[in-house]
Amino acid sequence: MPEELEADRRRAVQRLQAGESVSAICSSMGYSRQWLYKWKERFEAGDPHWYQAKSRKPKSSPSKTRKETEELVISIRRSLEKQNLFHGAQAIRWEMEDLNIEPLPSVRTIGRILARHDLIQRRQGRYKPKGKKYPGPVPKKPGAVHQSDFVGPRYLQGPIRFYSLNSVDLASGRCAVQPVFQRAGQSTIDAVWKTWQRLGMPEHQQVDNEAIFYGSRAHPRGMGKLIRLCLNYDIEAWFIPPREPWRNGVVEKFNNHWEDKFLRHVEMFSAADLLHESLRFEARHNSRYRYSKLGGKTPKDALKTSGTQLRFPPTQEAPRHPLAKPERGRYHLIRFVRSEGLVDVFGEIFLAPPEAMYEYVRLTIDVADQRLLVFLDGSLIDEHDYYFR
């Protein structure tokens, strides 16, 4: 196609030089008079390539990113990825701020550079809430709410079988990673205690409904290891609804991060390796990873700027199993009431009031009063005797 257009331009100018009229040339070739005069002027200007179309691209592009900036963005991105740190557009810009790079490109500009080089990693779709009010604990400050979860079993070469108790402080984003080689008896108490020694003791400790946390369905009022440990130190344990792991979403997302950036990247061959590298990963996360929800701060900086004074365990050694049954304090279960109107409290079934149907309720067990209180949207709607045997 370009060759045909160039041939038309040369032919039209040749006919004009031969003395043929402008009207006759344009009529026979199907072009306008302006078209012919344009190529006549190009010919007369003396350019040997006059018949070739010229690029319409501007000679200068003030908005184009400089090559040096583009190379720097790619270099920082690769460096962050190699260190197993967040390496999206926002994380790269924060790194450039720390390096005092001028001029500093916008997040959108960095995103376009990454897209041009096919360096964008798309997020998975997020959970869409049901539109129901969820009565979970609110992390108003560091130390207010911890989410914890056991991951495992996993295996090292050897093979060495282990679990990891992963915890996240919701307000500051600080994490604690505590490997354990069994979860029975004293091991879980020790793991939680060591987590609190590094993160501080929370006001509210949120977990899922694993029996290792609450006890046994055969003895629903027996208060398992975690409940007893929390109540003995003025901490309120919270249990999310069964089969709704997204209610522990922060630590669940952190578990994926732990798998991807730690377990699959770090070579470990012994229990000593695992314990050492887990603490290294934890320290790197808390001091290096930046979060948008923290305004670009690292978890360590977020805690420091908050001015919060954390509470830590009173002894180095954890309490010994079996723990004494507490005589005061409260712990909570969140449950979704379906059409049958029943709620499950660790295997014991209670009937909820009709107004709670298709709603989330908070079940609060008051140990001192031995009462089970049912709350809907913050209001007490029912209560039951709950005697501890």
N, C-alpha and C positions, 0 to 999 in steps of 0.2 A: 504493500500500500504506500509507504513513504517513497519508494522508487517511482511509482506511477505519478505521484504529485510533483516530484522533482522534474520528471520528463515533461509534464504539462507546462511548468514554469519556463523551462528552456525553450520549448516549442513556441509558446506565446510570444516571448521576447524576440525570437528569431523572426517570426512573422511580422512583428511590429517594425523591426529593422529593415525588413524587405519592402516596407512601404504599405503594408496592408492596414486598413483603418482599425481604430480601437473598437468600434461598434461591431464590425464584421468578426473580429477575433473573439470578442466576448460572446457574441451570439452563437457562433459555431461551437465554442468550447464549453459554454454554460457557466461562465464566471462573470463576476461583476467588474465594472470599470475600475473601482477602487482596488480590486485584487490585481489587475493588470498594472496599474500605476505603481503599486507597492513593489512588485517584482522588477519593474523597469528601473525604479530608483535604486534598488539593491544592485542591479546589474551595472548601472552607471557609476556606482560608488567604487568599483574596481575590485571588489572582493572575489577571488577566484571560486569561492564556494557560496556565491550569492544565492543560488537556487535551493540551498538547504535551510530547513526551518531552524530557527534559533530557540534555545531553551527559554521558557518563561520563568524559570526559577530565579528568585531574587539573588543578586550578587552577594548580598550580605543578609544574615539572619540574626538579628539581635537577641531573639529569644532562644536560639539554639544553645544547648549545653556544651560547654567547652570540653574538648577531648580529654584534657587533664582531669577535669571533674568526673567525667564518666569513668575513666580508668580508676580513679580513687574510690568511687562508690563500689565498683566491682571488687577491688582489692579488699576494702573493709568488709564487704559482705562475705567474701571467702575466708577472711581471717576470723570473723565471728562464728561462721559455720564450723571452721576447723576446731575452734575452742568449745564447740557444742553449746554456744550461746544463741539467744534469739537473734535472727539476722534478717528481719523484715525491714521495710522502708523506714519505719519510725525508729527502730533500734539502730539502724545505720546513721540516721540523722543525729541521734543522741551521741553516738560515738564521734561523729564529726564535730559536734559542739565541744566535746571534751578535748579534741585535738586542735581546737581553735582554727578550724578551716574557714577561710574567707575567699569568695563569697559562699555563704551557706545555702545549698539548694533546698527547696521545699520538699516536703514528704511526697507530694504528687510528682515532682520532677524525679526524685529518686525511684519512685514506683515505675515511672515510664522507662527509666534506664534499665531497671531490672527486667521489665517486660520485653524490651528490645533484645535483651540477651537471654531470654527464656529462663530467668532465674526466679520466677514467681512460684511459690508453693501455695496452692489454693487450700483454704480452710474447709473442713467438713461442715455440713449444715448444723446449725445449732438447734437445740431442743426448743420447741414452741410450747409455752405453758398453756394449761387448760383454761386459764382465765379465772381460776378459783383462788381465793385468798389462802396463802400458805403461812401458818403460824410458827415459823421457825425463829430461832434466836437471831438477834440483830448485832452484827459486829461493829459497834460504835467506836471502838478504840482497840489498839493492840492488846492482846491478852483476853479480849472479851469472848471470842469463839474460836475454838480449834476444831477442824475436821480431821478425822483420822480413819485409816483403812489399812487392813492387812492385805498385802499382795503376795500371791504364791499358792502353792509352792513353786520355786524356781530352782534351777540347778546350775552349779559350777562344774567345771571339769574335775573329775575325780571318781565318782560324782559326789558333790556335796549338795544336799538338799537344804533349802532355807526359805524363810519368809522375810518380808520387810514391812515393818510398821511405819507407814508414811503419814505425816501430819503436816497441816498447813494452818498458820494463823491467818484468819480471813482478812483482818484489817491491814496487816503489814505485808502479807505475802511470804513471810519467813517460813521455811520448811524445816522439818527434822526427819531424818532417814535412819531407822534403827533396825538392823538385821537381827533376826532370831532364828535359831535352828530347831526349835520346837515351840509350840504355843501353849502347851499344857502347864498346869501348876504355876510355879513361880515365874516362868519365862515371860508371860504377858505382863505381869505386874512390873517386872524389871524393865521391860521395853517401854512401857508408858512412863515409868519413873525417869528413865534416862532421857526420854523425849522432853519431859517437863523441865529437867535440869538444863536443857539448852534453849527451849522455847519460852520457858516460864510456865507457871500453872494457870490455866484458863479459868474464867468464870463459868463457861459452858463448854462441855466436851461433847461433840456430835459424832456419832458413829452409825453404822448400819445395824442390821438385826442378826448378825452372826452370834451363835450361842457362846462363843468365846468371850463376848462382851457382856451379855445379859445373864448368862447362867444356863438354865435348862428348862425346856418346855414341860418336863415332868414335874418341875418345882418352880412354877412361874413367879412365886413370891420369895424365892430364896436369895435374890440379889446376888448376881454373879460378881466376878472379880473386879470388873471395871466399875460397876455401880458402887460397890463397897469402897473401893479406893477413892472414887470421886467424893462420895458423901463424907468419908472420914476426913477430907481436907477441904470441905465447904465448896465443892465444885458440883454443878448440876449437869448430869448426863442427859443427853438428848438422843433419841432413836428415831431415824427417819422412817417413812412408810415402807413396808415391804415391797419389793419389786419396783422401786423407784430410785435407782442408783444416782440419777441426776440431782436428787436432793442433797447429795454429798458431792456436788459437781466440781467444786474447786479441787478437792483432793483426788477425785477421779481423773480430772484433766492432768493434774500433777503426776499421777501414776503413769499416764501415757508418756509424759515428758521424761520421767524416770526410766521407763523402759527404753525409749528411743535415744536419749542423750547419755545415759549411764550404762545400763545393763548391756546394750548392744555394742557399746563403743570401748568399754574398759575391760582389759584382759585381767582376769582374776582366777587364781588356781587353788586358793586355800581360804579357810575361815578368816585368817589374819588379813589376807588381801582384801576380802570383802568388807571387813570392819573398817580398815584404813581408808579404802577408796570411797566407801559410803560417806564417811565424815568429810573427805575432800570434796566430793560432789555437793554435799550440803553446804559447805562453806562457800564454794564457788557460786552456787545458786543465790545464796543470801547476800553476797557482796558484789556480784557481777550482773545478774539478770535484772533487766529493767522492765517495768510494767506500765502500760498506758493508764490503768486504773489508779496507779500511784503517781501519776503526773511525770512519768519518766524516771522516778527514783528507783533505786534498788531496794529490796526488802529491808536491808540493814539501815539504809538511809531513812526509809519511811518510819522505822521504829525510833530512830534518833530524833528526827524532827517532830515526832508526835509528843515527845516529852513524857511519855507514859513510863511509870515505874512498875516493872513486872514483879510478880511474887514467885519465888522459887521454892523447891522442896526444902524442908527444914533439915534433912539428913542426907548424907551421901548414899547410904545404903537404903534400898527400897524396903517397905514393910514386908514382913514375912507372911506367906500363905500357910494356912487359911486366915483371911482377914476377919476381924471381929465384925459382927453385924451392927451396922449403924443404928442409932436411936433417934436421929433427927436428919433434916435435910429433905430435898425434893429431887425427883428425876422425872423425865418427860418422855412421852411417846407421841408421835404425830401419826394419825391414821386417817385414811379416806373412807368415809361411810358410804357404802353402796346400797342398793335397793333393799337388801335384807335387813339393813339397819343395825348390823353387828360390828363390834370392834374387837380385835384380837390383842390381848395383852400378854405376849409371850406364851401363847397357848391357852390362856383363859379367856373365855368369850363373855362380853357384856353387851347389853342392848342399849343403843344410843337413842336419844329423843328423836321424834319425827323431824324436827326442824334441822337436824344435822344431816339428813339424807343428801347424798351427792355433794358433801362439803368435807373439807379437812377440819379435824378437831384436834385439840391438844389435850392429851390425857396426862394429868399431873398427879403423881403419887406422893403424898405428904407422909413421910415416914413417922414423924412424931405423933400426928393425929390419926394415923392409919386410915387415911381416906383416899379414894380415887376420885379426882375432880375432873369434870369434862368441860372444856372451854370451847366456845365457838366465836370466832372473831373477837377474842379477848373477854367475852362475857361468860360467866359460869352458868351452864344450862343443866347440869346434872351432877350428882355425886353418889358414891357408893362406899360402904364400909370396906376396908381393905386391911384385914388383920394379918399380921405376919406370924406364921406358925413357927 
